[in-house]
């Protein structure tokens, strides 16, 4: 599985999400997902939504490791301002 495939799956299953995925070994990836859909969700709920979007590919180890950073658009704006 390639980073672009993961980006596509997340974007297709979380409408309006801005997604960036990196990783070049085909098994270990990092994803940044910014979505209105995360509004009112805990960080754990946000991550579960992303895993659901991937349709079991983490559990089946098509994706061995996925480091997630998830934000609402407002949370992402705050995080960028703090950098």
N, C-alpha and C positions, 0 to 999 in steps of 0.2 A: 504494500500500500504506500502511496506517495502523499506528500503533504498536500498537494493540490486536490487529491481525492477526499481527504479529510475535510478540507475547507469547503468543498462542494457539498458534502453530506450535511455538515453543520448548517451551512447557509440555506440549503433546501428545506431543512427540518425545523429551523428557527427563523421564521420569516422576518426580514429586515435586519438580521444580525450582520455586523461587520466582523469578519473572521480573518485572522492571520495565523497560519500554521507554519512552523519551521521544523526542520529535522531532515537529515540526509542519509540516514542509515536504513530507512525503510521500516524501522520498528520503534524508535524512540522519537517522540515529537513534543513540541511545545505549542500551545494554542492560546491566543488572545481572542476572546469573544466579547463583543459589546452588543447588548441587545435590550430593547425595551421590555422584552418578555421576562427579563430577570427582576423587574420592578416588584418589590414586596417579598421577594424570595430570600431565604438565607443562602449563604455561600454553598452549603451542601446541596440545597435544592437546585441551585444554578448548575452545579457540576453534574448532578443527576440528569438534568434536562439535556446537557451536552452529551452525556453518555448514551441517553435514549436516542438522540439524533444520530448516533453512530451505529445504531441497530445491532448491538451485540458484538461488534468487532473488537472491543477491548476484552470482553469475557472470552472470546474465542482465540485471543492472542494474535489476531491479524495486526493489531496495534498492541505492542508489548507494553509501552509506557507512554502516558500522555500527561504532561504537566499543564495544568489549566490555570489561566487567569481570566476571571469573568467579572464583568462590570455592567451596570446600567450606563446609559450615556452620561448621566449626571455624575455618577461615580467615576467614570473614566476621565471626565473633564477635571474633577478634583485631583485624581491621581496624577494626571499630566502636570497640573499646576504645582504639585509638590515636588516634582523632579527638578 
